[in-house]
Amino acid sequence: PSVSLFCVSSGYCLAASARRGDRLRDRAQFCIRRSFRIHPPFVAALLIAWSASHIAWSGPCCAGLSPWILNFTHLSMPASELVQHMFFPGTAQGFMPVGWTLEVEMVFSMLLPLFVLLAREGHWSLALGLSLWALFQREPAYTGQIYAIHFVLGILVYEASGRIAVIMKRAPRATPLALALVAAYAT
């Protein structure tokens, strides 16, 4: 549930960022900015993890070290494979166990301008339908595609935020509290 909530909030925030410009050049700049926000930190963390795997971590000097660092003592990867894993975020054969989240974020950051365009210029059902189609594929092309629906829901909430604000102004005062309780219970 927390990953789903993160993906919905990412879809919302990224839709706001992607809406800064409507030209193709603006959409390309969005993708470049997102790539530079995600990819260099991933590469740096991967290099640190790979380097940590080549150090003998034993003795009293390592007693207070994070278990995250000590997990790399049993991993090994030739430098040639390391270079291959640097091209796109992922788990890198266990060196980046949470790297799958960066992979999901990168994939949907690149697809986000398309989903925003479908939601804004087409109809919200086009973006939702495409994400549902990805969700129900028998043989998924990409394991993270189950999060497409969450990203699209965030985009759709952003696109409808003006209408939602009008509805919330007319709703009883207890409505925001009720919604927060439902959301807390759902997670």
C-alpha positions as CSV (number, residue, x, y, z in Angstrom):
1,P,0.0,0.0,0.0
2,S,2.8,2.5,0.8
3,V,4.4,2.0,-2.6
4,S,1.0,2.4,-4.3
5,L,0.5,5.7,-2.4
6,F,3.9,6.8,-3.3
7,C,3.2,6.1,-7.0
8,V,-0.1,8.1,-6.9
9,S,1.6,11.0,-5.2
10,S,4.5,10.8,-7.8
11,G,2.0,10.8,-10.6
12,Y,0.3,13.9,-9.1
13,C,3.6,15.8,-8.5
14,L,5.2,14.9,-11.8
15,A,2.0,15.9,-13.7
16,A,2.3,19.3,-12.2
17,S,5.9,19.5,-13.2
18,A,5.2,18.2,-16.7
19,R,2.4,20.8,-17.2
20,R,4.9,23.7,-17.1
21,G,5.1,23.7,-20.9
22,D,3.0,22.3,-23.7
23,R,5.6,22.2,-26.5
24,L,7.5,19.1,-27.5
25,R,10.7,20.8,-26.3
26,D,9.2,21.3,-22.9
27,R,8.3,17.6,-22.6
28,A,11.8,16.6,-23.7
29,Q,13.3,18.9,-21.1
30,F,11.0,17.3,-18.5
31,C,12.3,13.9,-19.4
32,I,15.9,15.1,-19.3
33,R,15.5,16.7,-15.9
34,R,13.9,13.6,-14.5
35,S,16.7,11.4,-15.9
36,F,19.3,13.6,-14.2
37,R,17.4,13.6,-10.9
38,I,17.2,9.8,-10.9
39,H,20.2,8.3,-12.8
40,P,23.3,10.0,-11.4
41,P,22.4,9.2,-7.8
42,F,21.7,5.6,-8.8
43,V,25.1,5.3,-10.5
44,A,26.8,6.9,-7.5
45,A,25.1,4.5,-5.0
46,L,25.9,1.5,-7.3
47,L,29.5,2.4,-7.4
48,I,29.6,2.8,-3.6
49,A,27.9,-0.6,-3.1
50,W,30.2,-2.3,-5.7
51,S,33.3,-0.7,-4.0
52,A,32.1,-1.8,-0.6
53,S,31.9,-5.4,-1.9
54,H,35.7,-5.4,-2.4
55,I,36.6,-4.4,1.1
56,A,37.1,-7.0,3.9
57,W,34.5,-5.9,6.5
58,S,35.5,-7.7,9.6
59,G,36.9,-7.0,13.0
60,P,36.1,-4.5,15.8
61,C,36.3,-1.5,13.3
62,C,33.1,-2.7,11.7
63,A,31.0,-3.3,14.8
64,G,28.9,-0.1,14.4
65,L,28.5,-0.2,10.6
66,S,25.1,-0.2,8.9
67,P,23.8,-3.6,7.9
68,W,23.3,-2.1,4.4
69,I,27.1,-1.9,4.0
70,L,27.7,-5.3,5.5
71,N,25.2,-6.9,3.0
72,F,27.7,-6.4,0.2
73,T,30.5,-8.5,1.7
74,H,29.1,-11.6,-0.1
75,L,28.3,-10.0,-3.4
76,S,30.6,-9.9,-6.4
77,M,30.4,-8.7,-9.9
78,P,33.0,-8.2,-12.6
79,A,33.6,-4.6,-13.7
80,S,32.2,-5.3,-17.2
81,E,28.9,-6.3,-15.7
82,L,28.9,-3.3,-13.4
83,V,29.1,-1.0,-16.5
84,Q,26.1,-2.7,-18.0
85,H,24.0,-2.1,-14.9
86,M,24.9,1.6,-14.9
87,F,22.8,2.3,-18.0
88,F,19.4,2.1,-16.4
89,P,18.4,1.9,-12.7
90,G,17.5,-1.5,-11.3
91,T,18.6,-4.0,-8.6
92,A,22.0,-4.7,-10.3
93,Q,22.2,-8.3,-9.2
94,G,21.5,-7.4,-5.6
95,F,23.9,-4.5,-5.2
96,M,20.9,-2.1,-5.2
97,P,18.1,-4.1,-3.6
98,V,15.7,-1.1,-3.6
99,G,16.8,-0.1,-7.1
100,W,13.6,-1.5,-8.5
101,T,11.8,1.6,-7.2
102,L,14.2,3.8,-9.2
103,E,13.5,1.7,-12.2
104,V,9.8,2.2,-11.8
105,E,10.2,5.9,-11.2
106,M,12.4,6.3,-14.3
107,V,10.1,4.3,-16.6
108,F,7.0,6.2,-15.6
109,S,8.9,9.5,-15.7
110,M,9.6,8.8,-19.3
111,L,6.0,7.8,-20.0
112,L,4.4,10.5,-18.0
113,P,4.2,13.2,-20.8
114,L,2.3,10.6,-22.9
115,F,-0.2,9.9,-20.0
116,V,-0.6,13.7,-19.3
117,L,-1.2,14.3,-23.0
118,L,-3.8,11.5,-23.1
119,A,-5.5,12.8,-20.0
120,R,-5.6,16.4,-21.0
121,E,-6.0,16.4,-24.8
122,G,-8.0,13.1,-25.1
123,H,-10.2,11.9,-22.3
124,W,-9.2,10.7,-18.9
125,S,-10.5,7.2,-19.9
126,L,-7.7,6.9,-22.5
127,A,-4.9,7.2,-19.9
128,L,-6.8,5.0,-17.4
129,G,-7.6,2.4,-20.1
130,L,-4.0,2.2,-21.2
131,S,-2.8,1.7,-17.6
132,L,-5.5,-1.0,-17.0
133,W,-4.4,-2.7,-20.2
134,A,-0.8,-2.8,-18.9
135,L,-2.1,-4.2,-15.6
136,F,-3.9,-7.1,-17.1
137,Q,-1.3,-8.4,-19.5
138,R,-0.8,-12.2,-19.1
139,E,3.0,-11.9,-19.8
140,P,4.0,-8.5,-18.6
141,A,6.8,-6.9,-20.6
142,Y,7.9,-5.1,-17.5
143,T,7.3,-6.2,-13.9
144,G,6.8,-2.6,-12.6
145,Q,3.8,-2.1,-15.0
146,I,1.5,-3.0,-12.1
147,Y,2.2,0.6,-10.8
148,A,0.9,2.2,-14.1
149,I,-2.6,2.5,-12.7
150,H,-1.3,4.3,-9.6
151,F,0.7,6.8,-11.6
152,V,-2.2,7.5,-13.9
153,L,-4.6,7.9,-10.9
154,G,-2.2,10.6,-9.6
155,I,-2.2,12.3,-13.0
156,L,-6.0,12.2,-13.2
157,V,-6.3,13.6,-9.7
158,Y,-4.0,16.5,-10.7
159,E,-6.0,17.1,-13.9
160,A,-9.2,17.2,-11.9
161,S,-7.9,19.1,-9.0
162,G,-9.9,22.3,-9.9
163,R,-13.1,20.3,-10.0
164,I,-12.2,18.5,-6.8
165,A,-11.6,21.8,-5.1
166,V,-15.1,23.1,-6.1
167,I,-16.7,19.9,-4.8
168,M,-14.7,20.0,-1.5
169,K,-15.8,23.7,-0.9
170,R,-19.5,22.6,-1.2
171,A,-19.0,19.5,0.9
172,P,-19.7,19.4,4.6
173,R,-16.8,20.4,6.9
174,A,-16.2,16.8,8.1
175,T,-15.6,15.5,4.5
176,P,-11.8,16.1,4.5
177,L,-11.5,14.3,7.9
178,A,-13.6,11.4,6.7
179,L,-11.5,11.1,3.5
180,A,-8.3,11.2,5.6
181,L,-9.6,8.4,7.8
182,V,-10.7,6.3,4.8
183,A,-7.2,6.8,3.3
184,A,-5.5,5.9,6.6
185,Y,-7.6,2.8,6.9
186,A,-6.9,1.7,3.3
187,T,-3.2,1.9,3.8
